[in-house]
């Protein structure tokens, strides 16, 4: 038999299938990286929020600040100084 060089001709359906799977792979790769970035940002945001909450709890629940909150005179003095 005579070889017509069919090895150089590409099957159009095979090319479409390869292209389809390549597109699926690329989208999966992109969205998995995007999802990973979102999770990282969310994790960092939550850690920052926890640190701020802990800081607020430690600072504003400390006895001197609570004493200022109980005494109206010290609140007005503190507001002049810029504490509240």
Secondary structure, 3 states (H helix, E strand, C coil): CCCCCCCCCCCHHHHHHHHHHHHHHHHHHHHHHHHHHHHHHHHHHHHHHHHHHHHHHHHHCCHHHHHHHHCHHHHHHHHHHCCC
